[in-house]
Structures are given as structure tokens and as C-alpha cells.
Amino acid sequence: MFGRLVELPDVRRRLASGARVAVTGAGGYTGRELTGALLAGGVAVVNLTGDPRRPTPFDGRIETRAFAWARPDELAASLANCSVLFNTYWIRFPRGRATHALAVERSEQLFAAARRAGVGRIVHVSIARPELESPLSYYRGKAEVERALAASGVAHTILRPTVLFGAGDVLVNNIAWCVRRFPVFLVPGDGRYRVQPLHVADFATALAAAAEADGDATLDAVGPETFGFTELVHVIAAALGRRVRVISAPRGVVRAATAVLGAVVGDVVLTRAEIDGLCADLLASDAPPIGRVRLTEWLRAHSDELGVEYANEVRRHYRRRGA
Ligand SMILES: NC(=O)c1ccc[n+]([C@@H]2O[C@H](COP(=O)([O-])OP(=O)(O)OC[C@H]3O[C@@H](n4cnc5c(N)ncnc54)[C@H](OP(=O)(O)O)[C@@H]3O)[C@@H](O)[C@H]2O)c1
């Protein structure tokens, strides 16, 4: 289900029916949920993507433009007449030329183009607990992008999710994929660090609402339930009717095990930075929840399909792109 615009204020301005907005990765995980909601509200969507030939569920209903990196005129032209830029653009893990530093540089180009094009507001997707001094390039890069957005001069909301779930997500789905196949599940460290999953439709609703806000704001975006990581694995296993032995292991051991699994499935299962981020309790926040969908209830309703297919990010992002 796509998020619903009924959550918005009665008087919509930037997302009035007939408005035009840009979404980076409208066919992507968050972008798809958001785009479905926007189209349902009569809003026209320009999809900015690195792979314009990749089909989306909205083909024929959205305009698709390739990211024109390092071509500022073309990038700004893609954003012409857009009231809002919804920015989901990021590179989850470095691979070849695609590094976090490159993602920061491109995000700066995007914000500069939005300013030139006269975009009224940027709604930007970050991550909980970004830090300029972080030793983890993911969290450091996200903080650098937030700083660039603040300096861009464009009014904005930054939403910082911890972890998202919904059909085909990476974390919950792939834990379920493992639980379906293996009797043992390794967790790094003590497994007590917290996770606050937010349903992607709730997140899409929050993104749309942020488009109607005024001024600048930065908000954490977390779901209504909090789990310890080991507890999360047990909750998923219980929903699937499986028994699994969860074993705490040193981070290096988990890293090696996920590297072997990654070689088998052809993916980057979990990066060192993600393992470190998990163990440092970075997937939790003290902010009040913004989501309504409870993972425990959602799992019950989706246990048949959950984890049947592995959600492969390398295949999704690099099969055609080649960089
Ligand atoms: N998913 C989560 O659990 C989660 C949790 C916290 C924060 N976030 C943040 O939420 C945002 C959206 O996440 P998502 O999972 O919905 O993202 P996504 O759909 O996988 O990708 C979003 C955008 O980033 C581009 N992109 C992704 N990987 C790329 C790569 N390797 N090289 C070049 N471009 C790449 C995509 O380009 P294409 O259009 O060409 O595919 C798309 O425009 C990200 O900023 C992420 O950091 C996500």
C-alpha cells in the first residue's frame, strides 16, 4: 500500500493537485512508496534516476530524467517548475567509483541545481545520528550532505530514519531469508543494541507532510516499536514459525560470515560500517515515533512472502549501471 495524502493539512500548497515535484529514485524503495502517494493526490512527478531505462510501476505516468551529474544546466532544467525536490539519493556502500565522497559531491550538485531552478522546498532523506566527526564514512557523509543542504539557501526538512521496513526491504526481509534457511543466526556483539523500524508507507506520509511545512527542520523518523537486535531476529523467526538459535559473536566473525554469504548471493550483505553502526546503537532514537504501522502486526500479515526472495542491492543498483 502506498502512503496516503489524507494525512496532509486540508489546504495543500506545494502538493496541490496539478503541482509538479521531483523525486530522486521514484522507482526505488522509498521513492516508489512516495511517488504512489503523490500520484494518487494528483501531483505530477519527475523521476531523477541513474538508470532511466529501468522500469518503474509508474511508467507512462511520470516523467523520467537521468541524473545529469557535472552538467549543472541540464540538472537544473530537470527541476524546472518543481515546487518540491524529494531527495532520497545516496550510495549505501562504496563500490568501485561509487563512494560516499562521490555521493556527497553529487548531493551538493543537486541542491545547487534546485536553488537555480527555483525549487521552493527540499525534503531530504538522511539517517539517524549522522556526525561530521564519525569514523564511519556513511554517517560522516550523511552529515556533510546535511551541512550542504543547510548552506544551500533552499528551505528544507531533513528526515532521519533509522531503518525502514515493508515489502522487499533489505534488513527485515533478509533476516527472514536467513531464518528460513539456517538454524543458527549470528549477531555482532551482545545483540542488545536497539532497532526502531519505521514502515515505508508511514515514512512516505511524513515526507509528503514535510513538503507542506515552512522554515527549516530536522527530525528523526522512527517507528512505534523498539527491539533489541537479538529480539528482532526472534520476533521475525516467530512470525515465520521457525526456530533459530541466535548466537552473539565478535564483529569480525560476523563480518567474515556475511562476506561469505555475500559471495554466495552476489551482494554486500552488511558492511563493516553497518555492523559498527548497529553495535553503537545508531539505529535508535529518543524522538517520539512518527509511524503507526507496528512491525509485529505487519509481520503476521506478511509472513508468507517475507524472506522468500533475497533482496539484492548489488543487483538492483549495479546490474546495468556498471559503476
Ligand atoms: N532503506 C532503509 O532502511 C534506510 C534507513 C535509513 C536511511 N535510509 C536512507 O533513505 C534513502 C533512500 O533509501 P532507499 O533504500 O529508498 O534508496 P534506493 O531506492 O536504493 O536509492 C535512492 C536513490 O539513490 C540512488 N542510488 C542508490 N544507490 C546508488 C548507487 N550505488 N549508485 C548510484 N546511485 C545510487 C538511486 O538511484 P537510481 O534511481 O538510479 O536507482 C536512487 O535515486 C537513502 O538516503 C538512505 O540512506 C534508508
The ligand as an ORCA input file, in Angstrom:
! r2SCAN-3c Opt
* xyz 0 1
  N      16.193      1.716      3.474
  C      16.437      1.960      4.782
  O      16.216      1.155      5.678
  C      17.039      3.309      5.169
  C      17.334      3.569      6.510
  C      17.856      4.800      6.844
  C      18.091      5.763      5.884
  N      17.790      5.470      4.602
  C      18.043      6.485      3.585
  O      16.874      6.599      2.791
  C      17.233      6.996      1.472
  C      16.505      6.148      0.488
  O      16.820      4.795      0.714
  P      16.238      3.705     -0.281
  O      16.600      2.391      0.299
  O      14.834      4.023     -0.592
  O      17.181      4.019     -1.545
  P      17.184      3.496     -3.038
  O      15.828      3.400     -3.576
  O      18.029      2.280     -3.090
  O      18.001      4.667     -3.777
  C      17.638      6.016     -3.641
  C      18.350      6.858     -4.683
  O      19.773      6.737     -4.570
  C      20.325      6.278     -5.807
  N      21.347      5.257     -5.552
  C      21.265      4.270     -4.627
  N      22.401      3.510     -4.678
  C      23.167      4.038     -5.651
  C      24.448      3.708     -6.178
  N      25.124      2.691     -5.686
  N      24.961      4.450     -7.166
  C      24.271      5.492     -7.643
  N      23.039      5.873     -7.197
  C      22.505      5.149     -6.207
  C      19.176      5.656     -6.558
  O      19.466      5.760     -7.940
  P      18.559      5.023     -9.045
  O      17.326      5.846     -9.175
  O      19.407      5.063    -10.252
  O      18.292      3.650     -8.529
  C      18.012      6.494     -6.113
  O      17.957      7.669     -6.864
  C      18.750      6.955      1.398
  O      19.240      8.248      1.531
  C      19.132      6.127      2.603
  O      20.398      6.483      3.110
  C      17.276      4.278      4.211
*
